[in-house]
């Protein structure tokens, strides 16, 4: 069964992993993503501490799995037009039927991109984003080559060229994966490409292409399908961050497999030593 009817086909093979592009789909007509179906998902996620995501209400972060989170998540979803909410439901493909959506989409995208996504990437991730009107998702980067599909409402996303070192430096990537911090610089604002999203449209976001999102005047629902390369290891960026703090100038990840392997071996050894020392302290 085809879920998405991705168009235009040529953009996928020409631009995948290289630059963002708009496409069309028909997932907004799928009953699995109706308001009623997604409300059931939210209820499941609110009851199960093993589920993950994030939840902001009235611009305040609610600890996932806390009693505060459980009590307010579904209610906020039902009144999302008024609740100033940003909600992320991660790994929804762990639920029946949603797994088939991801499986079918991965097959279709492999054909369109001419890339065997099952071999070159880790297990894909299916994530649902729900936002109230006029919410803002700050400037950030992701580790996946992703496809964001708009299902309900509208949003505007600004995407910046992550291959441009004037926009995104190696230091920026290191700091993001080490400290979850990345600063937006006002001087690059004009270099972001604007994509206006409505139900039935989607956009491809290559890995490490910075972006930020503004929700429209009504509640928004969008689905993200993310593919993380088996060659990507965020710990390499974290190691480089620590080496730089020691006054060294480390080689960027991916430039030398030998150097990368050496760094990870040292990192693994340091973690083992730290764990052993902590264990001894508690004896």
N, C-alpha and C positions, 0 to 999 in steps of 0.2 A: 504494500500500500504506500502510495506517495503522500506525504503530509504537507509538503512545502511549495512545490512548483517554483523553485528558485529561478529568477530572471534578473538581468540578462546573463546568459551562460558565459559569454566570452570574458566578462569582467572577473569571474572567479579564477580562471586559469591565468589571466594576464596580471592580476593585481594581488592575489593571495600572498600574504606575508610581506608584501612590498609597500602597499599603500591602501588607505581606506577607500571604500566605494559603497554606493547605495545599491540595494537590490529589492526585489519584491518577493512576497511569499503569501501563503493563504492560511497561516497558522491562526490568525485572528478569527477564523470561522470554525475552529476545532472546539468541540464541546468540553474538552479537557481543560481549556483555558477560559471557560465562561466564569463569570463572577461567582456563581454557586459552587462550581468545582474547585476553584482556587480558595474559596472560603473554607471548604472542607480540608484542603491542604494546610491552611493556616491553623485550623483547629488541631490537626494531627501534630504539627510542629510545636504547638504551644503545650501539648500534653507530654511530649517525649523528650527527655533530657539528652538523648543520643542524637537528636537532630541538631543542625547548626545553621547559622546565618547571622544577621544582625538586625537590630530593631531600635530605631530612634523615634521617640514620640515627643512632640512639643520641643523639638531640637535637642532633647536629652537622650543619651544612650541608656538603654535598658539592658542590664546583664542578661545574656541569653540563658534560659533555664531557671531564672529566679522567679519567685512568686509574683513579683511585680510584673515581670515579663508575661507570665502565663495569664495573669488576670486581665491584662490590658491589650494583648496582641489581637485577639479576635474582635474585641469591641472596637479597637482602632481601625481594623480593616473594614468593618461594617460601616463605619462613619468616616471613611478615608477623605471625603471631600472637606471635612472640617478638622481633622485630627492632627494635621501637620506631621505626617508620618513618612518615614523611609524604612522599608522592610525588605530584607533579603532572605529568601528561602533557598538554602544551598542543597545540592544533591537531590533534587526532586526526582531524578531517575531511579532512586531507590524505591519509589512507589510503583505499584502495578500500572500498566498502560503508559505511564510517562517514560518508562525504560524503552518501550517500543518506539516512541517518538524519537528519542535520542539515537537509537540504533538505526532507524530508517534515515534520519537526517545525516548521520555520519556516512552512510553508504552513498547518499546522494551527493554530499559535499566532496567525497573522495573522487567521484566521477567528474564532478564539475571542475575541481581544482587540479585534477590529474596528479594528486598526491595521495598515497596510501596512508590515510590518517591513523589507521589501526596499527601500522608498523612504525611510523615516524613520531608518533605522539603517545603519551601516557593515556590511561583511560579518560575519555572525555567527561566534562562536567556540565550538568544542566541546572541552571540557576534562575530563579524567578525574582524579579524586582518589582515592588509595589510602592508607589509614592503618591502622596497627597498633592494637590495643586500647588504650583509655584515653589516646589522644593528644589534644593540645589545640592548636587553631588560634587564635592571638591575635586580639584585637579589631582590626578593620580595615574599610576601605571599598573598594568597587569602582567602576569607571567604567561598568559595564554594568547595564542592567535584565536580571536573570538568573533562570533557573529551575534549581534544584538538585534532581536526581532521585536518590533513594536506590536503589541496586541490590543491594548485599550488606551485611549487618551493620546496625548501628543507630548513630545519632548524635543528639545534641541540639544544636540551634542556637538562639542567643539573638540576636534582631534588635531594633534600636533605631530609633526614628522619626527618620530623617535630616532631616525637614522641621521638626523642633522645635529651635529655636536654642539652647535650654537644654541640649540633648544634643549637637548638632553645630553649632559656630560656623563662620563663614566662615574664620576663622583656622585652625581645625582642618583644613579641606579644603585650604587653601593649603599648610600645613606638610606635609600628607601627600603632595601631588603634587610639592612641592619637595624634601622630604627623606625621604620614605617613612616618616614617623613620625606616630603618632597615639596619644595617651595615653588609657587607660581610667580614668575617674574613679569611684571606689567609690560615690559618692553617686547615680549613675544606675543602679546594678545592678538595682534593683527595677523600673525602667521598661522593661527588656528583655522582649520577648514570647518565651516558650519554645515551640519546636516540636520534638516528638519524632518522629524520622524512622526508618522501617523500610522494607524492600524494598517497592516499589510506591507509596511516598508521595513527594511532592515539595513544595517551597516556593518561592514567588516572592520575590525580594529586589530591591526597587527600587534604582536607582542612588543611591549615597551614603547608603544606610541601613547604619549600622555593625552589625557582627555578629561573633560568635565561636562556635567549634564545639568540642564535646567528643565524641570517639568513644566507642562503647559497649564492652562486654566482649569483642567479637570483631572481627576485621578488617573494615574498612569499604571499600566502593566506591561512589562517587557520580559522577554526570555533571552537569556544569554547561554550560548553553547560555546564552551571553551576547550581548546586543545593545547596542552602544555607539552612542548618538545621534550623528548627523552634526553636531549643534549643539554637541557637547561638545569642548572643546579644553583638555587639561591644561596646556598652555603658558600659557594665560591665568592660571591659578592660580599658576604659577611666576613670571610677570611681577609679579603683585600681591604675591607674597611678597617679591620684590626691592624693589619700590617701597615697601613697608611698612618694610623695613630702612633705607630712606633717609629715614624720618620722614613719609612721605606716607600718606594714607588713601584708597586706590584704590577705585573703584566695583566691586562684585562682578560677576563674569562673568554675561552674560545680561541685565543691566539696560539696557545701551545698546549697540546694534550698532556705532554710530559710534566710541564709545570703545574697544570691544573691537578693532575693526579697526585703530585707531590704535596701540593697544598692540602688536598683533601685527606691524605694520609696523616699529615701532621695535625690537621684539625680533629680527625677521629681519635688520634692518640691523646690529644689534649683533653678531649671530652671524657675519655676513659679515665685519665688521671684525676680529673676534677670529680668525677662520679665516685672513684675509689676513696679520695680524700674526704668527701662528704659522708661516705659510709663509715669511715673510721671515726669521724667526729661523733657519730651517734652510737658507737659501741661503748 
